């Protein structure tokens, strides 16, 4: 029996005193505020009154930590899902404002529609769709929670809406610990809800 609804949840605020773009770098954990935000996201899903049958998360620390309140609330063990990880980016470990002022780095900005600085948007959309399809079909009814990252969630939103994947990353509607919910009719996904249950945090490391 497939799932009833699928929730893409973004991780909470990350402890990032160096203010770098952390991407897939290891050892970037939730801040204290980020842990509260993750709890707020879990509380929001609990408040929907819908049974959760499975929780999946990206392998990075910040998503595993953001999945923990869901695991506690629904007595489930999160499954690591590599396909919903943050996209790779050539600017990882750097402060973006400083990096963009260096002409050496301008080559990486030559094709923003791809984008030329990291994993192609089409690749992100395809792996997210595959992960969502599998989670939906393998669920034993109820809802599924996937804890992921801003870029994969926003690109999924664009793909499901039939919009161009090319976009300005500064315009994404995907706040920290936000919940973007989907249903599937036959083989087609549709977005059914978006919520921002947590207070705004400091968002400095999104790809």
N, C-alpha and C positions, 0 to 999 in steps of 0.2 A: 504494500500500500504506500503510495508516494506521500510526500509532505503536503501540508495545507498552506504554509506560507514560509518564506525564507527571508531572514533579516541579515543584512550586511551591516555590521557594527564596526565603527572606526575605533581604534585604540584611544586611550586617554593621553593627557599631556605627558611629555617625556622630559626627564631631567637632562638638560642640555646647556650647561653653563657656558660652553664654548660657542654656542649659537651657530653650530655648523649644520650643514645638510647631512643627516646621518644615514639616510638610505638603508642599505642592508648591513651597515657596520654593526659588529657585535657590541654588547655591553651598554646599550642604551635602554635604560629602564624607565618605568613610570616615575614621575615625581609624586610627592605626597598628594598634591592637587589632582594629579592624573589618576591616582588610586580612587580618590573620591568620585571622580568623573566616571570611571569604569563602573563603580558601584551604582551610580545614578542611572547609567545605561541599563544595567541589569535590573534595577528596581523598576525602570520604565517597562521593560519587557514582561516582568512579573505582573505589573499592573494591567497589562493587556488581557490577563486572564486566559491565556492560550497555552496549552501544553507544549513543552519543548522536548523533542525526542532526541536531538543530537546537537552538539556544539563542536565546531571546527575552528581552528585558528591558524594563522600564518606561523612559521617557525621562529620568528623574531621575538626577543624578550618582551617587548612592549605589548605585543598582541597576546602572548601567552599570559602575561600578567593581567591584561584587560579581560581575558576569558575567565579568570579565576572567580570573580563574583557570580558569573553565570553558572559555573560549575557548582558553586556552593548553594546557589538558590534552587537549582533544579536537580541536584544530586547526580550529576553526570560528569564523566571524565572527558575533557576536550581531546579531540583528535587533531593531530598536526596535519595541515593541508598545505603542502609547498606551493600549489598553484595560485594561492591567494596572497603571496608575498609581495612586498614593495618592489617596484621595478628597479633595476640597476641604473646607476647614473654616474657619469664621469666626474661629477662635482662632489661626490661623497667625501666627507671629511673636511670640506672647505666652507668658509663663510661666503655665501653667494654674492653679496654686494661687492666684496673685495675681489672675488674671482672674475666677476663680469667686467671689472675695470681693467683687467689685464688683456691686452690684445691677443696674447697667445691663445686664450680660451675662446676667442670669437669664432674660430672654426667650428666649434661644437654647436654653435647656434645657427648654422647655415640653413638647416631645414627644420623649422619648428613644427611643421605638419607631420613629421615622422614619429617622434622628434629625434633629431640627430645627436642629442646629448645622452640618450639612453635607450631603453627597450622600446620598440615601436608600439604605438597605441593599439594597432591591430593585433599584435601578439598578446598584449595585456587583456584585451577584450576576449580573445579566443580562449585563453587559459582560464579566465574567470567564468566564462560560459560553461566550459567543460567541468569545472569544479562545482558550479551551481547545479548543473544537470545531474551530475552523479549524486550529490548530496540529496537532491530532491527525490530521485528515484530510489535511493537506498534507505530513505527514512521509513520508519514504521509508523506512518501517520504523524500528526502533530506538526509543529514548526521546527525549523532548523535555524541555528544561529551560526554565522560565519564572521569571525573577528578578523578584520583586514586593515587596509590602509587607505589613505585619502585617494590617491591616484587610481588604484584598481576599482574602488567603489564609484568614483565619479565617472570613469570611463565606462563602467557597466551601465550607469544611468544613461549616458549618451547613447550607447549601443542599443539598449532596450527601447529608448525613445526614438530610434531611427535618426539621430542627429549626427552631424560630422564629428569624428573623434578628435580632430584638430581643435585646440582650445587654448586659452590663456590660463595657465595654472592658478593665477591670482583670482580667477572668477569662479572657482569651484564652490559649489554648495555642498560641503561635506565637513561639518564642524567636528572637532574632537569629541569622541564618544557619541556621535550621532548614530541614528538607527534608520537605515533606508530599507524598506520592506517591499517584497515582491511576491507575486503569485504567478502561477503558470497555467495557461489554458491550452491544452494539447501540447504543442511544441513551442509555444510562444510565451515569452515572459512579459509581464507588465508590472510597472511600479505602482504600489497601492498606498504607500505612506512614507513620510519622512518626519523625523522628530529629533530635536536637540534637547535631551533631558538634562544635560550637564551645563553648569556655568561655563562661560567662555574661558579657555585657558590660553597659554602662550604657545603658539603654533609656529615654530621656527625651522623645523627640520623636514617638512614635507617635500617630496620629490615633484 
